[in-house]
């Protein structure tokens, strides 16, 4: 009868751990699976840093630096007109808040750009309300714009 006390592993299912660097008789001595000398056969820290190419000039340093990141960059959210047509009814007021609720725009701070859809032929008339002008009328004073 088989129980937990007399279970055995199947023959050949387990192997002994490779003992590297324990003499030539083990078959894993001498170079100890590290090859013949060279940088990769040395101690624990093999590569000095990420992107190291063995003393050759790094690719990142060879490539020219291009352009810059503007600190006054304005990010736009792309809104598909076909998605607008499906989401809103004809002559509906479309504000940034409603676009966020519908899931067409993710960030309220970003400006929106509309891309024409190749599929939609008939575009419904929509009234787009700019959130910046709407905010100005609510506050009764102009909002300072960064230049």
Secondary structure, 3 states (H helix, E strand, C coil): CCCHHHCCCCCCCCCCCCCCCCCHHHCCCCCCCCCCCCHHHCCCCCCCCCCCECCECCHHHHCCCCCCCCCCCCCEEEEEHHHHHHHCCCCCEECHHHHHHHCCCCCCCCEEEEECCCCCCCCCCCEECCHHHHHHHHHCCCCCCCC
